[in-house]
Amino acid sequence: MTVFHATSFRLTLCSVTLFVSCGGDRSRSPTCGMAQLIGPSLIQEQLKVLPYVLTDAPRGLPGSLPARVAGTAQQSTVVITYRAQGLTMAYQGSNFPPFPTDTTVYGLLVVDDSTQRAQGVLLYEGQRPPQTYPQLGSVTGGDKTIPLYGVRVSWANVSNPRCPLLGAPPPAAATPQP
């Protein structure tokens, strides 16, 4: 084998490796795996910045939004209804956190601060926000109900478009006709 053939072979092998690693199902890539862990952590940290905490339930939400338990790959949806006491969301997946207590497990409605559009709901297993935080409503899964809070984030900084944290962008809310 000559030097030219060996170099050509290595270049071809490297190109094929890059093509395969950048193509196909990106949700299974290491980059997407890291994004699925880091994104929810960044969003949860934003909940500590009081000006970004939602004090009222947004109006004009679509009938459903993507949902995910933070740290898991399985995506689901929540069906949304408005009630006098706030938003009521029914979790549609099979992986609703199994043992909510008075101090653990809560839902977080994520709203893009630049567009004011709801991106979806993340469920966290961990210490809930303080009782002084405004609760927007609740999320129900099976026979369990957990509180729902809300936060505004820079969506472009917490979700990679190549492997979105909460699936495809939600549909735009219907605008009332005059």
C-alpha positions as CSV (number, residue, x, y, z in Angstrom):
1,M,0.0,0.0,0.0
2,T,1.5,3.4,-0.9
3,V,1.4,6.5,1.2
4,F,-1.2,8.0,-1.1
5,H,-3.6,5.1,-0.8
6,A,-3.2,4.9,3.0
7,T,-3.8,8.7,3.4
8,S,-6.8,8.4,1.0
9,F,-8.2,5.5,3.0
10,R,-7.9,7.3,6.3
11,L,-9.5,10.5,4.9
12,T,-12.4,8.4,3.6
13,L,-12.8,6.6,6.8
14,C,-12.7,9.9,8.8
15,S,-15.3,11.4,6.4
16,V,-17.7,8.4,6.7
17,T,-17.3,8.5,10.5
18,L,-18.2,12.2,10.7
19,F,-21.1,11.7,8.3
20,V,-22.5,8.9,10.3
21,S,-22.1,10.7,13.7
22,C,-23.8,13.8,12.4
23,G,-26.6,12.1,10.5
24,G,-29.4,9.8,11.5
25,D,-31.2,9.9,14.9
26,R,-29.6,12.7,16.8
27,S,-31.6,12.1,19.9
28,R,-29.3,9.2,20.6
29,S,-26.1,11.2,20.2
30,P,-23.8,12.1,23.2
31,T,-24.4,15.8,22.5
32,C,-28.2,15.3,22.7
33,G,-27.8,13.3,25.8
34,M,-25.9,16.1,27.5
35,A,-28.5,18.6,26.2
36,Q,-31.3,16.6,27.8
37,L,-29.5,16.8,31.2
38,I,-28.1,20.3,31.1
39,G,-31.1,22.1,29.6
40,P,-33.5,21.1,32.5
41,S,-30.8,22.1,35.0
42,L,-30.4,25.5,33.5
43,I,-34.2,26.0,33.4
44,Q,-34.5,25.0,37.1
45,E,-31.7,27.5,38.0
46,Q,-33.7,30.3,36.2
47,L,-36.5,29.6,38.7
48,K,-34.2,31.1,41.4
49,V,-34.2,34.5,39.5
50,L,-37.4,36.1,40.8
51,P,-38.1,38.4,37.8
52,Y,-38.3,35.4,35.6
53,V,-40.8,33.5,37.7
54,L,-44.3,33.6,36.3
55,T,-46.9,35.1,38.6
56,D,-50.0,34.3,36.5
57,A,-51.0,31.6,34.2
58,P,-50.5,32.6,30.6
59,R,-53.6,32.9,28.4
60,G,-53.9,31.6,24.9
61,L,-52.1,28.3,25.4
62,P,-52.7,25.6,22.9
63,G,-54.8,22.5,24.0
64,S,-51.7,20.5,24.6
65,L,-47.9,21.0,25.1
66,P,-44.9,18.7,25.0
67,A,-43.9,17.4,28.5
68,R,-40.9,15.5,29.8
69,V,-39.7,14.3,33.2
70,A,-36.3,16.1,33.6
71,G,-33.4,13.8,33.0
72,T,-35.3,11.3,30.9
73,A,-35.5,10.8,27.2
74,Q,-39.2,9.8,26.9
75,Q,-41.3,12.7,25.8
76,S,-45.0,13.0,26.5
77,T,-47.7,15.7,26.4
78,V,-50.0,17.5,28.8
79,V,-53.6,18.4,27.9
80,I,-54.4,21.9,29.2
81,T,-57.6,23.3,30.7
82,Y,-58.2,26.6,32.5
83,R,-60.0,26.5,35.8
84,A,-60.9,29.1,38.3
85,Q,-58.0,28.0,40.5
86,G,-55.5,28.1,37.6
87,L,-54.2,25.8,34.9
88,T,-55.0,22.1,35.1
89,M,-52.7,19.8,33.1
90,A,-53.3,16.1,32.5
91,Y,-50.0,14.3,31.8
92,Q,-50.4,11.8,29.0
93,G,-47.3,9.6,29.5
94,S,-46.6,6.5,31.4
95,N,-43.5,7.9,33.2
96,F,-45.2,10.3,35.6
97,P,-43.0,10.5,38.7
98,P,-44.2,7.7,41.0
99,F,-44.0,9.0,44.5
100,P,-44.8,12.7,44.9
101,T,-44.8,14.0,48.5
102,D,-45.5,17.3,50.0
103,T,-41.9,18.5,49.3
104,T,-40.9,16.7,46.1
105,V,-42.0,16.6,42.5
106,Y,-43.4,19.6,40.7
107,G,-44.1,20.8,37.2
108,L,-42.6,23.8,35.5
109,L,-44.2,25.6,32.6
110,V,-41.4,26.9,30.4
111,V,-42.0,30.1,28.4
112,D,-39.6,31.7,26.0
113,D,-38.8,35.2,27.2
114,S,-38.3,36.6,23.7
115,T,-41.5,35.3,22.1
116,Q,-43.7,34.8,25.3
117,R,-44.7,31.4,23.8
118,A,-45.0,28.4,26.1
119,Q,-42.5,25.7,25.0
120,G,-43.7,22.9,27.2
121,V,-43.7,21.4,30.7
122,L,-40.9,19.8,32.6
123,L,-41.5,17.7,35.7
124,Y,-38.8,17.7,38.3
125,E,-38.1,15.2,41.1
126,G,-36.6,17.3,43.9
127,Q,-37.1,20.1,46.4
128,R,-40.1,22.2,45.4
129,P,-39.8,26.0,45.2
130,P,-40.7,27.8,48.4
131,Q,-44.4,28.1,49.4
132,T,-44.2,31.8,48.7
133,Y,-43.7,31.1,44.9
134,P,-46.9,31.7,42.8
135,Q,-48.5,28.4,41.8
136,L,-50.0,28.5,38.3
137,G,-52.1,25.4,38.7
138,S,-51.5,21.6,38.8
139,V,-50.4,18.6,36.8
140,T,-52.1,15.3,37.2
141,G,-50.8,11.9,36.2
142,G,-52.8,8.9,37.2
143,D,-54.0,9.4,40.8
144,K,-51.2,11.9,41.6
145,T,-51.4,15.7,41.4
146,I,-48.4,18.0,41.7
147,P,-48.1,21.8,41.7
148,L,-47.3,23.7,38.6
149,Y,-45.0,26.8,38.5
150,G,-43.8,28.8,35.6
151,V,-40.6,30.4,34.4
152,R,-39.4,32.5,31.5
153,V,-36.1,31.5,29.9
154,S,-34.0,32.3,26.9
155,W,-35.2,29.2,24.9
156,A,-32.4,29.5,22.4
157,N,-29.9,29.2,25.3
158,V,-31.4,26.1,26.9
159,S,-32.6,24.0,23.9
160,N,-30.5,22.8,21.0
161,P,-32.6,22.9,17.8
162,R,-30.9,19.8,16.5
163,C,-32.2,17.8,19.5
164,P,-34.9,19.9,21.1
165,L,-35.6,19.6,24.7
166,L,-39.3,19.6,24.4
167,G,-39.8,18.3,20.8
168,A,-41.0,20.3,17.9
169,P,-42.1,23.9,18.6
170,P,-45.6,24.3,19.8
171,P,-48.2,25.6,17.4
172,A,-49.0,29.3,17.7
173,A,-52.0,30.1,19.8
174,A,-55.1,30.9,17.8
175,T,-55.7,34.6,17.4
176,P,-59.2,35.8,18.0
177,Q,-61.0,37.0,14.8
178,P,-62.7,40.4,15.0
